[in-house]
Amino acid sequence: MKKYAATIKDIMDRYPDFKLNQIKDRYINQSHIQPILNEFEKDVELFKIGYSANKEPIHLIKIGSGKTKVLAWSQMHGNESTTTRAVLDVINALINIEAKETSEILNNISLYCIPMLNPDGSRKYTRLNFNHVDLNRDAQNLTQPESRILRNAFDKIKPDFCLNLHGQRTIFSAGPTNKSAVMSFLTPAEDKERKITEKRIESMKVIAQIADDLKEALPGQIGRYDDGFNINCTGDTFQSEGVPTVLFEEGHFPNDYTRETTREFVVASIISSLRSIGTESYKNFNTEAYFNIPENDKKFNDILIKNVRIMDTIKDVSIQYSEKLVGNKVEFIPKIENIEDKIDKYGHKEVDGEGKILEIAGQKTPVANVIVDKIFLNKEILMVKCD
């Protein structure tokens, strides 16, 4: 059993009781979550707050009766589905699980949640919306209906805190280490100078509380996302308007390409943040604890094959997966990224070629930017497909 801090341990011990097993794996769209929303409706306030560019409905869930208002949104990028599964798990817990943690949240917080802001991108499993616009670069111009829907919700609710729920690629490490960044967090900058303002300090302290609650469950696997300022990003815009905002970036747990293990850590992170905001326990932390979280680095490839012979020289070969929706399933397509004398990275899967000759099917000499189904080391097959 994973070791969480006492503040959230009891509720996370019961995660199997409130996990929504009907939504799993990487691909979910509006059709998958609608039955869940229908079931939730008897226990929450459910609003249809608009339609996407391709006329899919966008919903807002309200639960809790507390004075502190928290606005959360997920799947702004359609191919980042783990936080949607997780936030619906959290709402299911708030509805059905009697526990100290859920009562603290419900009594102190009014949670407003948009579980799927970009249903068109979600259906096609793409980052962009139907009009090929990145909604997280549209916070100022508001050219897209989804951007305007989120902005209208923000203006109407006037939240005290925002939770901006995202996912990141497998390349990220927690600092320049061999630990993947399973969860990363950021308090966005308010200006180009990245000043440490009063409201940024509040969100920094919330993140420090989350990191403390998860540090035993994720030792060395929590990162701090880069805080480069871009006013066109939603989190930067809301933070610059004086609302403490926490960016969540769920990442890769070893051998978990479905991100079902990561999903649990997202649930724990959301519950930690809501509880700490509701009880104001985050005020016990300081900004030093936030800056002690290692900043994300890009130290991983999906597969790293070391010390192989190519054209009579010893090389390292890195392989990275791209994600492709095939039917109703996301497939991971392996492609050679680099062939170099030495690649200074780690692999989620590492192979020591021990000087063996590396060849690829259909093209004996490997080259970069080629999709590979099979790799041969001294004529023996090395499987590189993601199972």
C-alpha positions, 0 to 999 in steps of 0.5 A, a space after each residue: 500500500 502506498 504511504 501517504 501523509 496522515 492528512 490524506 492517508 485514510 481517504 487514499 486507503 479507500 481509493 479502490 472504493 471510489 475509483 470509477 473503473 468504467 473510464 480507464 486507459 488513455 482514451 476517453 471522450 464526452 460519450 464516456 463521461 456523460 453516463 457518469 455526469 448523469 449519475 452524479 446529477 442527483 448529488 451535485 449541481 450540474 450545468 451545461 455551460 456551452 458547446 465546443 466548436 464542433 457542438 459537443 456539450 461542456 459541463 460544470 459540476 458544483 459540489 460543496 457548500 464552503 465559502 472558499 470557491 475553487 475552480 478546476 478544469 481538465 482536458 483543455 488539451 484533448 490528449 491529456 485525459 488522466 486528470 479527467 479520470 482523476 477529478 471525476 474520481 475525486 467528485 465520486 469520493 466527495 459524493 459517496 465516501 464518508 471520511 474526515 477528508 471529504 467532510 473537510 472539503 465539502 464543508 469548507 469549499 465550493 468546488 466548481 469543476 469543468 471535467 472536459 473543456 475540449 471535448 472535440 480534441 478529446 474525441 480525436 485525441 489531439 492537443 488542439 481543439 476542432 479549429 486547430 487552436 491550442 486553448 492554453 494559448 488563447 486566454 487573452 484573445 479568446 478566439 475559441 468558444 471553449 476559451 470563452 466558456 472558461 473565461 465566463 465561468 471564471 468571471 461568474 464564479 470569481 474563484 478564490 483558487 484555480 486548479 489547472 489540470 494537465 498532463 506531460 510527456 514521458 521525457 520529464 525527470 524530477 531534476 537532472 536525475 533518473 527519477 521520472 516526474 510522476 507529478 509536477 506542479 507550478 504556481 504560474 508567473 504573473 509577469 516577465 520578471 516572475 515576481 514572488 507576489 502575495 497570491 503566488 506565495 499562496 499557491 506555492 504553499 498549496 503546492 508545498 503541502 501537496 509535495 509533503 503529502 505525497 513525498 513518501 508515496 513518490 520519493 524523488 518523483 515530484 517536480 516543479 514545472 518551469 515558470 516562464 511567463 506567457 500571458 496567453 496561457 490560462 494559468 498565467 492570465 488568472 494568476 496575473 489577475 490575483 487568483 492563486 492558481 496551481 498547475 498540475 502536470 501528471 507524468 509517467 510512472 514506470 511501466 505505466 503507459 496507460 497512466 492508471 497508476 499515475 491517476 491515483 497520484 493525481 487523485 491524491 494531489 487534488 484531494 491534498 490541494 482541496 483539503 489544504 485550501 479548505 482547512 488553510 493548512 497550507 499556511 503552515 508551509 513556506 516558499 522555501 519548501 516550494 523551491 526545494 522541489 526540483 525543477 523538471 528536466 528532460 532526461 528520459 527517453 522511452 527506450 535507450 539502447 546503449 553500446 551497439 555496433 552500427 557501421 563498425 562504430 559503437 553508438 547509443 540509440 534512443 527511441 521515443 513513442 508517439 501516440 496515435 488513436 487507432 479505433 478507440 485505443 491509443 497506440 504507442 508508435 516507436 521511432 528512433 530519435 537519436 543515434 549518437 556516440 553517447 546519449 546522456 539520458 535515461 531510458 524508461 527501458 534500458 538495454 545494454 547492447 554489449 557491442 552487438 550489431 543493431 539492425 532494423 527490419 526492412 532497413 539494415 542500417 538504422 537512421 534517426 526519425 524512422 518508425 521501427 517495429 522490430 530491432 535486431 541485435 546480432 539477428 535476435 529480435 529486441 521488442 520495442 513495441 509498448 505492450 
